[in-house]
Amino acid sequence: MKLADFIAAMETIAPKELAYPWDNPGLLIGTEKDEISKVLVALDCSVQTAKEAIEWGADILLTHHPVFFGGVKRIAPDDPDTAGAYMLIRNGIGLFAAHTNLDSADGGVNDCLAETLELENIEKLPPDNLGRIGMFSSPMSFIDFARTVERRLSTRVRITGSDNAMVQRIALVGGSAADELFAAKAAGADAFITGEMKHHLAIQADAMGLCIVEAGHYETEKVVLQPLISRLQALTNDVQYKLTCSESACLRGI
């Protein structure tokens, strides 16, 4: 398949205009290959995923998180910010990222997260449509809800809010989106799920009566990867896609 056709398929799934102004999606490392046949899919361009892409013979590494957010002044194998990119460049492998555009897009990160949690009547979370809000079929206690999130995302959560509070209307934004708790509260959510929650914002949420579940940046975003592969496979059936075997170096329990 032509590289340009792969980029067009990604644009169909996660239109670039949905990205936030500060974001850096798209083809971040070019390749001299006009035809591509193997794409490795991961959350991050890390040393581990770059090494896997090289060993598998990938033409493109497709990630959720971009690199090169700021002015990059050096690309070196000993620079943690650019080591993975350095490895890809040395081996002629391209890098494509879809970030906040994939978060916001229909069928993207937050739709996949809502579906994994089995929410019903899912809508976009105003005002920016990045997150989602939906309902459980019946109310449950907040502590039971938190345990449900742990089970369905295979994660360990941290929470703030009364264990016995009854929750049913749930807002969510995968990744690092603590500031969206105010949008969640304004939309009438009983609880808000995100990957990372700042301490002072958790205190504010508690004062507002909004229950919070911090479920892990990696865990709240990885849910999109396999559905993304399935959608790409339907659009580009002459390309082999592989979900990375290398997990992101995320914080984990012991």
C-alpha positions as CSV (number, residue, x, y, z in Angstrom):
1,M,0.0,0.0,0.0
2,K,1.2,3.5,-0.7
3,L,2.3,5.5,2.3
4,A,-0.1,8.3,1.2
5,D,-3.0,5.9,1.3
6,F,-2.1,4.9,4.9
7,I,-2.0,8.6,5.9
8,A,-5.4,9.1,4.2
9,A,-6.9,6.2,6.2
10,M,-5.6,7.7,9.4
11,E,-7.1,11.0,8.4
12,T,-10.4,9.3,8.0
13,I,-10.3,7.7,11.4
14,A,-8.8,10.7,13.3
15,P,-9.0,13.9,11.3
16,K,-6.1,16.2,12.0
17,E,-8.4,19.2,12.5
18,L,-9.7,17.6,15.7
19,A,-6.3,18.0,17.3
20,Y,-5.7,20.7,19.9
21,P,-3.5,23.6,18.8
22,W,-0.6,22.6,21.0
23,D,-0.6,19.0,19.7
24,N,1.8,17.4,17.2
25,P,0.0,14.6,15.3
26,G,0.7,13.3,11.8
27,L,3.8,11.9,10.1
28,L,6.6,12.9,12.4
29,I,9.4,10.8,10.9
30,G,9.3,10.3,7.2
31,T,10.5,7.3,5.4
32,E,12.0,6.8,1.9
33,K,9.6,3.8,1.4
34,D,6.8,4.7,-0.9
35,E,5.1,1.3,-0.3
36,I,4.5,0.0,3.2
37,S,3.3,-3.4,4.3
38,K,3.9,-3.7,8.1
39,V,2.8,-1.2,10.8
40,L,3.5,-1.7,14.5
41,V,0.9,0.0,16.8
42,A,1.7,1.3,20.3
43,L,0.9,4.1,22.7
44,D,4.4,5.5,22.7
45,C,7.6,5.8,20.6
46,S,10.0,4.4,23.2
47,V,13.3,2.5,23.0
48,Q,11.3,-0.7,23.6
49,T,8.7,-0.1,20.8
50,A,11.3,1.2,18.4
51,K,13.4,-1.9,19.0
52,E,10.4,-4.1,18.4
53,A,9.5,-2.2,15.2
54,I,13.1,-2.8,14.0
55,E,13.1,-6.5,14.9
56,W,9.7,-7.1,13.3
57,G,10.7,-5.3,10.1
58,A,8.0,-2.6,10.4
59,D,7.8,0.2,7.9
60,I,5.8,2.5,10.2
61,L,5.5,2.8,14.0
62,L,2.0,4.2,14.7
63,T,1.6,5.7,18.1
64,H,-1.0,7.6,20.1
65,H,1.5,9.9,21.8
66,P,3.6,12.1,19.6
67,V,7.2,13.2,20.0
68,F,8.8,16.6,19.2
69,F,6.4,18.8,21.1
70,G,8.9,21.5,21.6
71,G,11.9,22.8,19.7
72,V,14.1,19.7,19.3
73,K,17.8,20.7,19.3
74,R,19.4,17.2,19.3
75,I,18.4,13.7,18.3
76,A,20.7,11.2,20.0
77,P,20.6,7.6,21.3
78,D,21.4,8.8,24.8
79,D,18.7,11.4,25.0
80,P,15.6,9.9,26.7
81,D,13.3,12.2,24.7
82,T,14.6,11.2,21.3
83,A,16.3,7.8,21.7
84,G,13.3,5.9,20.2
85,A,13.1,8.4,17.3
86,Y,16.9,8.1,16.7
87,M,16.5,4.3,16.4
88,L,13.7,4.6,13.9
89,I,15.5,7.1,11.7
90,R,18.7,4.9,11.7
91,N,16.6,2.0,10.4
92,G,14.4,3.9,7.9
93,I,11.2,3.4,9.8
94,G,8.6,6.2,9.8
95,L,6.6,7.4,12.8
96,F,3.0,8.5,12.7
97,A,1.0,9.8,15.7
98,A,-2.7,10.4,16.3
99,H,-3.2,12.1,19.7
100,T,-5.9,14.5,20.8
101,N,-7.5,14.0,17.4
102,L,-7.8,10.3,18.2
103,D,-9.1,11.2,21.7
104,S,-11.9,13.3,20.2
105,A,-12.7,11.3,17.1
106,D,-15.8,9.1,16.9
107,G,-14.6,5.6,17.8
108,G,-11.5,7.0,19.3
109,V,-9.9,6.7,22.8
110,N,-12.8,8.0,24.8
111,D,-15.5,6.1,22.9
112,C,-13.5,2.9,23.3
113,L,-13.1,3.7,27.1
114,A,-16.9,4.3,27.5
115,E,-17.6,1.0,25.6
116,T,-15.1,-0.9,27.7
117,L,-16.9,0.3,30.8
118,E,-20.3,-0.6,29.2
119,L,-21.8,2.8,29.5
120,E,-25.1,3.4,27.7
121,N,-26.5,6.5,25.9
122,I,-22.9,7.8,25.4
123,E,-22.6,11.4,24.3
124,K,-19.7,13.9,23.8
125,L,-18.8,15.8,26.9
126,P,-19.3,19.6,26.4
127,P,-17.9,22.0,25.8
128,D,-15.0,20.7,23.7
129,N,-16.2,17.2,22.9
130,L,-13.0,15.6,24.0
131,G,-14.5,13.4,26.7
132,R,-17.6,11.3,26.9
133,I,-20.5,11.0,29.3
134,G,-22.9,8.1,29.7
135,M,-25.0,6.1,32.0
136,F,-24.8,2.7,33.8
137,S,-28.0,0.7,33.4
138,S,-28.7,1.2,37.1
139,P,-27.2,3.1,40.0
140,M,-24.4,1.6,42.1
141,S,-22.4,2.6,45.1
142,F,-19.2,4.5,44.3
143,I,-17.0,1.9,45.8
144,D,-18.7,-0.8,43.6
145,F,-18.3,1.4,40.6
146,A,-14.5,1.9,41.3
147,R,-14.1,-1.9,41.6
148,T,-15.9,-2.3,38.3
149,V,-13.5,0.1,36.7
150,E,-10.6,-1.9,38.1
151,R,-11.9,-5.1,36.7
152,R,-12.8,-3.9,33.3
153,L,-9.6,-2.0,32.7
154,S,-7.3,-4.6,34.5
155,T,-5.9,-1.8,36.6
156,R,-5.6,-0.4,40.2
157,V,-7.4,2.8,40.9
158,R,-7.2,5.7,43.3
159,I,-10.4,7.4,44.3
160,T,-11.9,10.4,46.1
161,G,-15.5,10.6,47.2
162,S,-17.8,8.8,49.5
163,D,-17.8,5.0,49.2
164,N,-21.5,4.9,49.7
165,A,-22.4,7.7,47.2
166,M,-24.7,6.4,44.5
167,V,-23.4,6.9,41.0
168,Q,-25.0,6.3,37.5
169,R,-24.1,9.2,35.2
170,I,-20.4,8.9,34.4
171,A,-18.0,11.3,32.6
172,L,-14.6,10.2,31.4
173,V,-11.5,11.4,29.5
174,G,-8.6,9.0,29.0
175,G,-5.0,9.9,29.8
176,S,-4.1,13.1,31.6
177,A,-7.2,15.2,31.8
178,A,-7.8,16.2,35.4
179,D,-9.0,19.7,34.4
180,E,-12.0,18.2,32.6
181,L,-13.6,17.4,36.0
182,F,-15.2,20.9,35.9
183,A,-16.9,20.0,32.5
184,A,-17.9,16.7,34.0
185,K,-19.6,18.4,37.0
186,A,-21.3,21.0,34.7
187,A,-22.7,18.1,32.6
188,G,-24.3,16.5,35.7
189,A,-21.9,13.6,36.2
190,D,-21.9,11.7,39.5
191,A,-18.4,10.4,38.9
192,F,-15.4,11.3,36.6
193,I,-12.8,8.9,35.3
194,T,-9.4,9.9,34.0
195,G,-5.9,8.5,33.9
196,E,-4.2,11.0,36.1
197,M,-5.6,13.3,38.8
198,K,-3.7,16.2,40.4
199,H,-3.9,16.4,44.2
200,H,-5.4,20.0,44.4
201,L,-8.0,19.1,41.8
202,A,-9.1,16.0,43.7
203,I,-9.7,18.2,46.7
204,Q,-11.8,20.6,44.6
205,A,-13.8,17.7,43.2
206,D,-14.5,16.3,46.7
207,A,-15.7,19.8,47.7
208,M,-18.0,19.9,44.7
209,G,-19.4,16.4,45.5
210,L,-18.0,14.8,42.3
211,C,-16.5,11.3,42.8
212,I,-13.2,10.7,41.1
213,V,-11.5,7.6,39.8
214,E,-7.9,7.8,38.7
215,A,-7.4,4.7,36.6
216,G,-4.0,5.1,35.0
217,H,-2.8,7.0,31.9
218,Y,-1.8,3.8,30.1
219,E,-4.8,1.8,31.1
220,T,-7.4,4.4,30.1
221,E,-5.8,4.8,26.6
222,K,-4.6,1.3,25.6
223,V,-8.3,0.4,25.0
224,V,-8.1,2.1,21.6
225,L,-5.2,0.2,20.1
226,Q,-6.9,-3.1,19.1
227,P,-10.1,-1.3,17.7
228,L,-7.8,1.1,15.8
229,I,-6.1,-1.9,14.2
230,S,-9.4,-3.4,13.2
231,R,-10.6,-0.2,11.6
232,L,-7.3,0.3,9.7
233,Q,-7.4,-3.3,8.6
234,A,-10.9,-2.7,7.1
235,L,-9.6,0.3,5.2
236,T,-6.2,-1.1,4.2
237,N,-6.4,-4.8,4.0
238,D,-3.0,-5.2,2.2
239,V,-1.1,-4.0,5.3
240,Q,-0.1,-6.2,8.2
241,Y,-0.8,-4.6,11.6
242,K,0.6,-5.7,14.9
243,L,-0.1,-4.6,18.4
244,T,3.1,-4.0,20.3
245,C,4.3,-6.6,22.8
246,S,6.1,-3.8,24.7
247,E,4.0,-2.1,27.3
248,S,4.7,1.6,28.0
249,A,7.0,2.2,31.0
250,C,4.1,3.4,33.1
251,L,3.8,3.5,36.8
252,R,2.5,0.3,38.2
253,G,1.5,-1.2,41.5
254,I,3.7,-3.7,43.4
